[in-house]
Amino acid sequence: MAGIAVIVGATIASETFFTTKVYLAFLVAFLVCGAGNVINDYFDFEIDKINNPSRPLPSGKISLRVAHLYALGLFMFSVALCIFINKYALLLAAFNSFLLYLYAWKIKKSGSIEKNFTVSYLVASPFLFGGVAVGNASVTLLLALLAGLANTGREIIKDIEDLEGDKKIIKTLPMEIGVEKSAVLASTFILAAVLISPLPYVFGILSVNYLMAVALADAIFVYAALKLKSKKAQEAQKLIKLGMFFGLVAFLAGSL
């Protein structure tokens, strides 16, 4: 999905995206995400021994040392590939790699809203990376913001949904401010994304096709906010995921 978001960002930022640099950017996003997943498993080893003992690390199929080296190797290889894209892509890939490592090591365990913001930035940044790859990152900033707002709402909802299980591991936002306030905050992020969703068309970044397609995503987001008000966190979280998919379709439609 990160690789697809890079393609979408590159398509919107440039009339021609079938270039070697864009293919490399797709590969970089794919590999950085792979490294992020590995390092996440590395730092979750003790938790997975209890919750997911059949996974590669707790089951002993791969050693912790090998997994750590593998993750570092993927991060470094991904950043090195950016030499063939441009210096800005290299800087962004290096920053995201560092942030993914830091998230798995420290940020995730803090459990507070910093965790939600970090994940949302990482979800949104492939759109920006696609723009960087074709030398027109400014065009994709608004798209990244839209994706980031919607995903922040979803991350908070996931914390509400996982409240009981998380109590044994970390202190998340719903534990700090309560479920009701967290639900209001999540809805605020979601509805903020809906309110500013017409801006890519208003600023001439995307065509009228986007405006028609994003209406469906917006309707799903609003419905999700209503579900959240009814204290149906699981349904709301799934709806936002669906809305984000249709948002991605809207970005593509608007680039045509």
Secondary structure as GFF3:
##gff-version 3
##sequence-region A 1 256
A	DSSP	alpha_helix	2	13	.	.	.	ID=ss1
A	DSSP	alpha_helix	20	43	.	.	.	ID=ss2
A	DSSP	alpha_helix	45	51	.	.	.	ID=ss3
A	DSSP	alpha_helix	64	81	.	.	.	ID=ss4
A	DSSP	three_ten_helix	82	84	.	.	.	ID=ss5
A	DSSP	alpha_helix	87	102	.	.	.	ID=ss6
A	DSSP	pi_helix	103	107	.	.	.	ID=ss7
A	DSSP	alpha_helix	108	110	.	.	.	ID=ss8
A	DSSP	alpha_helix	113	133	.	.	.	ID=ss9
A	DSSP	three_ten_helix	137	140	.	.	.	ID=ss10
A	DSSP	alpha_helix	141	161	.	.	.	ID=ss11
A	DSSP	alpha_helix	163	166	.	.	.	ID=ss12
A	DSSP	alpha_helix	173	177	.	.	.	ID=ss13
A	DSSP	alpha_helix	179	196	.	.	.	ID=ss14
A	DSSP	alpha_helix	199	202	.	.	.	ID=ss15
A	DSSP	alpha_helix	208	229	.	.	.	ID=ss16
A	DSSP	alpha_helix	233	254	.	.	.	ID=ss17
###
